[in-house]
Amino acid sequence: MTLMASKARSVQRQPVTEEAAGDGAKLAPTQTDFQRDSGEGRGAVFEGNKIMTDWKAGIEEALKDFVAVASLARAPVGPEDHQVEYLEAPHTPPRHLPAGKIAVYGFWHDGEWLKIGMAGPKSNARYTSHHYNPNSAGSTLAASLVADPRMSGWPGFNPSAPGGWIKSATNRVNILLDSRHGMLLAALLESYLHVRLKPRYEK
């Protein structure tokens, strides 16, 4: 099940680049699973001493390894239990959390993960809108950006309306897990990604 059926498409075994799609073409959000190799992307993210030239590849590699982490925790998962949706900047926030799903999601910009969070079946607003509004709830990406002195004077960033910058400048990943696995597994995945990807606003 996809969140944006009108925009999402299934990932093919051969990755498609924007160059192959034609000059000026914009690729639609893509879905894959934990065992997939990612397609082409933009930017660079550092994982240890290794430069990940694709923000999607950083997620793909992390999720492949998480299968082993979950197994060690005696909570085995398979590719049929997970979907991953990549929304490239500028992106449209998801309208709802699909029924029967738990989500772990993240925001990426300019070679760096900014925030990684999770939302359960009763946390639809957390998943769809909270992180774009600094006054919506505690510990949101928008509030963290407004409080960050590094964002002062950043091109295109308006502290009075940080949600606009988040939508226009960040890439978003949505990792959807089958809810039968429960929130403990989602919390394990979220914590694992915090340690692995080291988002700026998760300390």
N, C-alpha and C positions, 0 to 999 in steps of 0.2 A: 504494500500500500504506500503510495507517495503522498506528500503533503501538498504538492503543487502539480496536480495531474496535467494541467494545461501547459506546464513548462518543462516538467521532468521527462526524461526518457531513459530507457534501459541502457546500461553500459554494454558495449560490444567488446569482444575479445581483443580487437585491434583498436588502440586509442586513436581518437580523432583530434587533430590540432586545429586551432583557429585558421592557420595558414591553409590547411587542406579544405577547410570549409569555405574559403574565399575571402578576399580582401574586405575588411570591415565587418566580417560576420561575427556574431556573438553566440557562443555555444550555450545551449540550455543547461540547467542544473542536471547533474547526473546522479544515478544511484548505482551502488555496488554492494558487495558484502565483504566480510572480513578476509576472505581468501582471495580477493581480486587484486590484480596489479592495477594501480591508478593510471589515468590518462595524463596528458600534458597539462601543465599549469604554469603559473607565474610566480616570481619572487623566490626568496631563499629563506629557509629556517634552519637554525643550527640545532643539532641534536648531539650533545657531547662535543666531540671534535669533528664530527661529520657534518658537512654542509648538505642539507636537503634542498635541492633545487626546485622542489615542487611541494607546496603546502599540502596537497592531497597525498603525496607520497609519504609525508611525515605521519599523517593519520593512518594510512594503509599499513605501514610498517609497525606502528604502535599497536594497531588492532590485531594484526597477525600474532604478535607476541602476547597479547592479552588472552588469547585462547589458551595458552599455556598457563598464564597466571590464574585464570578462572578454574582450570583443571586442578591446579595445586590447591585451590580453595575448595575443592570438591563441589564445584558448581559448573560442570561442563556445559559449554555452549557450542553451537554449530552455526554455519553460515545461514541456514534457514531461519535462525532466530534473530537475525540482525539485518538492518538496511542502513545505508549511509547516503545522505543527500548532501551534495555540495552546491552551495549558492555563491556564485562569484559576484564581486562588487561590480556595479551597484546591485544590491539584492533587495528583495521584498520579503519582509518577515513572514513566517508561516502563519496561516489563519487559525489553525487549531492543531492540537496534538491528536493524532489518529487514535481511534478507539482501540483498546487492548494493547497500547504501547506505552513505554517509558522512554524518556529521551535524555541523552547526554549531548550537549551542544557546545560549540566553541566559536570564538570570533578571532580572526587573523588579519593582521595588517602589516605590510612592509617588512616581511621577514620575521614576524614575531606574533606569537599567540598572546592575545590580550586577556581573555577570560574564558574559562571552561566551567559550565554548570550542568545541573540536571533538573529534570521536572518529572513528577509522577502523574498518574492519571487525574488527580484532583488539582493539578497546578497548571492549568491551561494558560492563565495569564502570565505566569513566570516564563513559560516557553515562548509565547507569542509577542508580548509587549513590554514586560517590565524592564528589560535591559536597554530599551530605547528611551526611557523616561527616568530622569534622575530622582524624581519625587514619587515614584510608583511603589517602591519597596526597598528593603535593605540590601546592600551588597549587589548593586547592579553595575553593568559596564558603563552606563551613562554617568552615574554618580562618580565612579572611579575616574573617568576621563575629566570630568569637571574639576575634581579635586587635585588632579595631577598638574603640577606647575610646568611640566614639559609640554603640555598641550596649549599653553598660553601663546597666542600668536601663530599657532599651527595653521597652515593654509587650509581654508575651507571649514575650519572648526569654529563653531559658535557655541560658547558655554551655555547660552540661554536655550539652545535647541540642539543638544548633542546627538539626538536620535537621527537627525538628518545626515550628519557626518557618518554615523555608524552604518546607515543604510548605503550611503554612496561610496564609502572608502574601505569598508571591511568585507572580507569573505566570511561566510558562515558555514559551518558543518553541523548537520543534525544526524546523530547516531540513534537510531530507533531500535529498541529492544522489545521483545515480546514480554508483556507484563507478567506472564506466569513465572518469570524468573525472580520477580520481586525487587524491591528497592535496595536491598542489601547488595545485589550484584551491580545495580546501577551506581551505587555509592562506591563500590570497589573500582569500577571502571573510571568514574570521575576522579578519584584519588590517584589512581594509576596514571591517568593523563596529566594530572597536576605535576606529578614527579617527573614524568617522562618529557613533557613538552614545556614545562616551566612558564606558564602564562604570566604576564607582567603583573596582573592584579590578583594573583592567588598566592598568598604567602603562608 
